[in-house]
Amino acid sequence: MNQKENYIEEEKISLGLLIQWLFSWVKYLLSKWLQIGIGSFLIIMLVLAYNYLKPKVYFSKTTFVLESESTSSLGGISSLASVAGINLGSISGGNTLFQIDNIQELYMSFSMIQKTLLISHDFKAGQEQLISRLANVLELREDLEKKNVSLGDFKGSPEDFSRAQDSVLLEFSLLVQEQFLHVAKPNRKTSILEIGFYSKDEELAKAFNETHVRNVNQFYQQTKSKKASISVKTLTKQADSVRTALNESLLFLAQTEESVPNPNPLYRMSQVPYQKAMIEVQTNGAVYEELVKQLEIAKISLRNNTPLIQVIDIPQYPLQHNRWKLFKTLVIGGIIGLSLMLLYFTLQRMFRIALKN
């Protein structure tokens, strides 16, 4: 019983000492209100200066949702295609060719970045290649001249570029890939992709983002539906050829029938050319009917296999940038300043108490 009473007494003493120490600490800090206020004000001024003196970097962002139809979405068409002898799976090229993760890598690929850099864009000051605009923003024109490379030399075909031009283009692609281009998937459970670009030039940030998104999406759609498109072109060409042959056989049948207007049924030999022409017409007609059926199925497959890229958000002026607004800067500076000053005087008091003891 005595041990329990001693424990309760010690607990009351500890709680009382803690409350006493808190009151003492608050009283000490209140006595330093002037120093804390001045220190916090100076830190707020430093945060303000940092916020408005740092280079303004703009950020352009495009988000879109990707939807890719599979052969299962064709429903009854798949059964009809199998009867017609068409493998819609082979036409579609499979669903694993370009999934959302692959498109992320496609956006970061050197070939796509280089293609975007070489495209000209209509800026307010006039038309200019994106690589030239980026070089001016990064102040790299003099470095390129030292390598005997002019920004005007990049307007030809990339296949005709010199070794120095290829080297410069590769360096710019690396800069864009590592420092300026932003490719992310906000939610792994959705098919929404976010493409962004950082730049000190607001026009360049918007222009590069829009151009790069357009280039990659076009390449993706063309590649995803390439097999289906080839199938449609091939079947169209075959159907046209068979239709021409069918027209010719119909004409030959009519000529044969006119050559013997009233054939004698007893003379079988005279009916052979007509019968051969009739068989030719029937054969060509059956082949043409089957090709038309396959062509329509292939067109449906092409429409369903063409991915839908629906843009959600596009970059618009004014673009986002890395500078805070005045109110936000004051709040952040005040929180940082007050926290640092409170921490400083708290540590100072604890240090003095430790030395005194």
C-alpha positions as CSV (number, residue, x, y, z in Angstrom):
1,M,0.0,0.0,0.0
2,N,2.8,2.4,0.8
3,Q,4.5,1.6,-2.5
4,K,1.3,2.6,-4.4
5,E,1.0,5.8,-2.4
6,N,4.6,6.7,-3.1
7,Y,4.1,6.1,-6.9
8,I,1.0,8.4,-6.9
9,E,2.9,11.0,-5.0
10,E,5.9,10.8,-7.4
11,E,3.5,11.1,-10.4
12,K,1.9,14.2,-8.9
13,I,5.3,15.8,-8.3
14,S,6.4,15.0,-11.9
15,L,3.2,16.4,-13.4
16,G,3.5,19.5,-11.2
17,L,7.1,20.0,-12.3
18,L,6.1,19.7,-15.9
19,I,3.3,22.3,-15.6
20,Q,5.7,24.6,-13.7
21,W,8.3,24.2,-16.4
22,L,5.8,25.0,-19.2
23,F,4.6,28.2,-17.4
24,S,8.2,29.2,-16.9
25,W,9.1,28.5,-20.5
26,V,6.1,30.5,-21.8
27,K,6.9,33.4,-19.4
28,Y,10.5,33.4,-20.7
29,L,9.5,33.5,-24.3
30,L,7.0,36.3,-23.7
31,S,9.8,38.2,-22.1
32,K,11.7,37.9,-25.4
33,W,8.8,39.0,-27.6
34,L,10.7,41.9,-29.1
35,Q,13.7,39.8,-30.1
36,I,11.3,37.1,-31.4
37,G,9.3,39.7,-33.4
38,I,12.4,41.3,-34.9
39,G,13.9,38.0,-35.8
40,S,10.7,36.7,-37.4
41,F,10.3,39.9,-39.4
42,L,13.9,39.6,-40.7
43,I,13.3,36.0,-41.7
44,I,10.1,37.0,-43.5
45,M,12.0,39.6,-45.4
46,L,14.6,36.9,-46.4
47,V,11.9,34.6,-47.6
48,L,10.3,37.4,-49.6
49,A,13.6,38.3,-51.1
50,Y,14.3,34.7,-52.0
51,N,10.9,34.2,-53.5
52,Y,11.0,37.2,-55.8
53,L,14.7,37.1,-56.6
54,K,14.8,33.4,-57.7
55,P,14.4,32.8,-61.5
56,K,10.8,32.3,-62.5
57,V,10.3,28.9,-64.0
58,Y,7.1,28.2,-65.8
59,F,5.4,24.8,-65.9
60,S,3.0,23.8,-68.7
61,K,0.9,20.7,-68.2
62,T,-1.3,18.5,-70.4
63,T,-3.3,15.6,-69.1
64,F,-5.2,13.1,-71.2
65,V,-6.9,9.7,-70.8
66,L,-6.0,6.8,-73.0
67,E,-8.6,4.2,-74.0
68,S,-7.7,1.3,-76.2
69,E,-10.4,-1.0,-77.5
70,S,-9.7,-4.7,-77.6
71,T,-11.1,-7.4,-79.9
72,S,-13.5,-8.5,-77.1
73,S,-15.4,-5.2,-77.5
74,L,-16.4,-6.3,-81.0
75,G,-18.9,-8.7,-79.6
76,G,-20.7,-10.6,-82.4
77,I,-18.3,-9.3,-85.0
78,S,-15.6,-11.6,-83.7
79,S,-17.8,-14.6,-84.4
80,L,-18.5,-13.3,-87.9
81,A,-14.8,-12.7,-88.4
82,S,-13.9,-16.2,-87.4
83,V,-16.4,-17.6,-89.9
84,A,-14.9,-15.4,-92.6
85,G,-11.4,-16.6,-91.7
86,I,-10.2,-13.4,-90.2
87,N,-8.1,-13.3,-87.0
88,L,-9.0,-10.0,-85.4
89,G,-6.3,-10.6,-82.8
90,S,-3.7,-10.5,-85.5
91,I,-5.2,-7.4,-87.1
92,S,-5.3,-5.6,-83.8
93,G,-1.7,-6.4,-83.0
94,G,-2.5,-7.3,-79.4
95,N,-3.2,-5.2,-76.4
96,T,0.3,-5.3,-75.0
97,L,2.0,-3.4,-77.8
98,F,1.6,0.1,-76.3
99,Q,0.1,0.2,-72.9
100,I,0.2,3.3,-70.7
101,D,3.6,2.4,-69.2
102,N,5.1,2.1,-72.7
103,I,3.7,5.4,-73.7
104,Q,5.5,7.0,-70.8
105,E,8.8,5.6,-72.2
106,L,7.8,6.8,-75.6
107,Y,7.4,10.4,-74.3
108,M,10.9,10.1,-72.8
109,S,12.5,8.6,-75.9
110,F,15.3,10.4,-77.7
111,S,13.7,10.0,-81.1
112,M,10.5,11.7,-80.0
113,I,12.3,14.5,-78.2
114,Q,14.6,15.2,-81.1
115,K,11.6,15.3,-83.5
116,T,10.0,17.9,-81.3
117,L,13.1,20.0,-81.0
118,L,13.4,20.2,-84.8
119,I,9.9,21.5,-85.3
120,S,9.3,25.2,-85.9
121,H,6.7,27.1,-83.9
122,D,5.0,30.4,-84.4
123,F,6.0,32.5,-81.4
124,K,5.1,36.1,-80.9
125,A,8.4,37.3,-82.3
126,G,8.1,35.0,-85.4
127,Q,8.6,31.4,-86.4
128,E,11.5,29.7,-84.7
129,Q,12.7,26.1,-84.2
130,L,12.2,24.9,-80.6
131,I,15.9,23.9,-80.4
132,S,16.9,27.4,-81.3
133,R,14.5,28.9,-78.8
134,L,15.8,26.5,-76.1
135,A,19.4,27.4,-76.9
136,N,18.6,31.1,-76.5
137,V,16.9,30.5,-73.1
138,L,19.8,28.5,-71.8
139,E,22.3,31.0,-73.3
140,L,24.2,28.2,-75.2
141,R,24.5,30.0,-78.6
142,E,28.1,31.0,-77.9
143,D,29.0,27.4,-76.9
144,L,27.5,26.1,-80.1
145,E,29.5,28.6,-82.2
146,K,32.7,27.3,-80.6
147,K,31.8,23.9,-81.9
148,N,31.2,25.4,-85.3
149,V,27.5,24.6,-85.2
150,S,24.9,27.1,-86.2
151,L,21.3,26.8,-85.0
152,G,20.2,27.5,-88.5
153,D,21.8,24.3,-89.7
154,F,19.1,22.1,-88.0
155,K,16.4,22.9,-90.6
156,G,17.4,20.1,-93.0
157,S,16.8,16.4,-92.7
158,P,18.3,14.7,-89.6
159,E,19.8,12.1,-91.9
160,D,22.0,14.8,-93.5
161,F,23.3,16.2,-90.1
162,S,27.0,16.2,-89.5
163,R,28.6,14.4,-86.5
164,A,28.8,17.7,-84.6
165,Q,25.1,18.4,-85.2
166,D,24.2,14.9,-84.0
167,S,26.2,15.5,-80.9
168,V,24.5,18.8,-80.2
169,L,21.1,17.4,-80.8
170,L,21.8,14.5,-78.4
171,E,23.0,16.9,-75.7
172,F,19.8,19.0,-76.0
173,S,17.7,15.8,-75.9
174,L,19.5,14.7,-72.7
175,L,18.9,18.2,-71.1
176,V,15.2,18.0,-72.0
177,Q,14.9,14.4,-70.8
178,E,16.6,14.9,-67.4
179,Q,15.8,18.5,-66.5
180,F,12.8,19.9,-68.3
181,L,10.4,17.2,-69.4
182,H,7.9,15.8,-66.9
183,V,6.1,12.5,-67.6
184,A,4.0,11.0,-64.8
185,K,0.9,8.9,-64.2
186,P,-0.9,10.5,-61.2
187,N,-2.9,7.4,-60.4
188,R,-1.6,3.9,-61.2
189,K,-5.2,2.6,-61.3
190,T,-6.3,4.9,-64.1
191,S,-5.2,5.5,-67.7
192,I,-4.6,9.2,-67.2
193,L,-1.1,10.5,-68.2
194,E,0.4,13.9,-67.3
195,I,2.9,15.6,-69.5
196,G,4.7,18.7,-68.4
197,F,7.6,21.0,-69.4
198,Y,9.6,23.4,-67.3
199,S,11.2,26.5,-68.8
200,K,12.1,30.1,-67.9
201,D,10.4,31.1,-71.2
202,E,6.6,30.9,-70.8
203,E,6.1,30.7,-74.6
204,L,8.6,27.9,-75.0
205,A,7.1,25.9,-72.1
206,K,3.7,26.0,-73.7
207,A,4.9,25.4,-77.3
208,F,7.2,22.5,-76.4
209,N,4.4,20.8,-74.4
210,E,1.8,21.1,-77.1
211,T,4.1,20.0,-79.9
212,H,5.6,17.0,-78.0
213,V,2.1,15.8,-77.0
214,R,0.9,16.1,-80.6
215,N,3.9,14.3,-82.1
216,V,3.9,11.4,-79.6
217,N,0.1,10.8,-79.7
218,Q,0.1,10.8,-83.5
219,F,2.9,8.3,-83.6
220,Y,1.2,6.1,-81.0
221,Q,-2.1,6.1,-82.9
222,Q,-0.5,5.3,-86.2
223,T,1.6,2.5,-84.8
224,K,-1.2,1.0,-82.7
225,S,-3.5,0.8,-85.8
226,K,-0.8,0.0,-88.3
227,K,-1.6,-3.7,-88.8
228,A,-5.3,-3.0,-89.1
229,S,-4.7,-0.2,-91.6
230,I,-2.5,-2.4,-93.7
231,S,-5.2,-5.1,-93.7
232,V,-7.8,-2.6,-94.8
233,K,-5.6,-1.3,-97.7
234,T,-4.7,-4.8,-98.8
235,L,-8.4,-6.0,-98.8
236,T,-9.5,-2.8,-100.6
237,K,-6.9,-3.4,-103.3
238,Q,-8.0,-7.0,-103.7
239,A,-11.7,-6.1,-103.8
240,D,-11.1,-3.5,-106.5
241,S,-9.1,-6.1,-108.6
242,V,-11.8,-8.7,-108.2
243,R,-14.5,-6.2,-109.0
244,T,-12.7,-5.2,-112.2
245,A,-12.5,-8.9,-113.2
246,L,-16.2,-9.4,-112.4
247,N,-17.1,-6.5,-114.6
248,E,-15.0,-7.9,-117.4
249,S,-16.5,-11.4,-117.0
250,L,-20.0,-9.9,-117.1
251,L,-19.2,-8.0,-120.3
252,F,-17.7,-11.2,-121.8
253,L,-20.9,-13.1,-120.8
254,A,-23.1,-10.6,-122.5
255,Q,-21.0,-10.7,-125.7
256,T,-21.1,-14.5,-125.8
257,E,-24.8,-14.5,-125.3
258,E,-25.3,-12.0,-128.2
259,S,-23.0,-14.0,-130.5
260,V,-25.5,-16.9,-130.4
261,P,-29.0,-15.2,-130.0
262,N,-31.1,-18.4,-130.5
263,P,-28.9,-21.4,-129.7
264,N,-30.1,-24.8,-130.8
265,P,-30.5,-27.0,-127.7
266,L,-29.3,-30.0,-129.7
267,Y,-25.9,-28.5,-130.4
268,R,-24.2,-28.7,-127.0
269,M,-20.8,-27.4,-128.3
270,S,-22.3,-24.0,-129.1
271,Q,-23.4,-23.6,-125.5
272,V,-19.9,-24.2,-123.9
273,P,-18.6,-20.6,-124.3
274,Y,-21.7,-19.3,-122.6
275,Q,-21.5,-21.8,-119.8
276,K,-17.8,-21.0,-119.2
277,A,-18.5,-17.3,-119.1
278,M,-21.4,-17.9,-116.6
279,I,-19.1,-19.9,-114.3
280,E,-16.5,-17.1,-114.5
281,V,-19.2,-14.6,-113.5
282,Q,-20.4,-16.7,-110.6
283,T,-16.8,-17.4,-109.3
284,N,-15.9,-13.7,-109.5
285,G,-19.1,-12.8,-107.8
286,A,-18.6,-15.2,-104.9
287,V,-15.0,-14.1,-104.4
288,Y,-16.0,-10.4,-104.5
289,E,-18.8,-11.0,-102.0
290,E,-16.4,-12.6,-99.6
291,L,-13.8,-9.9,-99.9
292,V,-16.4,-7.2,-99.3
293,K,-17.5,-9.0,-96.2
294,Q,-13.9,-9.3,-94.9
295,L,-13.2,-5.7,-95.8
296,E,-16.1,-4.4,-93.7
297,I,-15.0,-6.5,-90.8
298,A,-11.5,-5.2,-91.2
299,K,-12.8,-1.6,-91.2
300,I,-14.7,-2.2,-88.0
301,S,-11.6,-3.7,-86.4
302,L,-9.6,-0.7,-87.5
303,R,-12.1,1.7,-85.9
304,N,-12.2,-0.3,-82.7
305,N,-8.4,-0.7,-82.6
306,T,-7.6,3.0,-83.1
307,P,-6.9,4.2,-79.6
308,L,-9.0,7.1,-78.2
309,I,-6.8,9.9,-76.7
310,Q,-9.1,12.3,-74.9
311,V,-7.3,15.5,-73.7
312,I,-8.5,16.6,-70.3
313,D,-6.3,19.7,-69.5
314,I,-4.2,21.8,-71.9
315,P,-1.7,24.5,-71.0
316,Q,-3.2,27.9,-71.0
317,Y,-1.8,31.4,-70.2
318,P,-0.8,32.4,-67.6
319,L,1.2,29.3,-66.9
320,Q,2.0,28.0,-63.4
321,H,5.3,29.1,-62.0
322,N,7.5,28.4,-59.0
323,R,7.0,31.7,-57.3
324,W,4.6,32.0,-54.4
325,K,1.9,34.6,-54.1
326,L,2.5,37.4,-51.6
327,F,0.0,36.2,-49.0
328,K,1.4,32.6,-49.2
329,T,4.9,34.0,-48.9
330,L,4.1,36.0,-45.8
331,V,2.4,33.0,-44.2
332,I,5.3,30.6,-44.9
333,G,7.9,33.2,-43.9
334,G,6.0,33.9,-40.7
335,I,5.7,30.2,-39.8
336,I,9.4,29.6,-40.6
337,G,10.6,32.8,-38.7
338,L,8.5,32.2,-35.6
339,S,9.5,28.5,-35.4
340,L,13.2,29.3,-35.8
341,M,13.1,32.1,-33.2
342,L,11.2,30.0,-30.7
343,L,13.6,27.1,-31.2
344,Y,16.6,29.4,-30.8
345,F,15.4,30.9,-27.5
346,T,14.3,27.5,-26.2
347,L,17.7,25.9,-26.9
348,Q,19.4,29.0,-25.4
349,R,17.4,28.7,-22.2
350,M,18.0,25.0,-21.9
351,F,21.7,25.5,-22.4
352,R,21.9,28.2,-19.7
353,I,20.0,26.0,-17.2
354,A,22.3,23.1,-18.0
355,L,25.4,25.3,-17.4
356,K,23.9,26.7,-14.1
357,N,23.1,23.2,-12.8
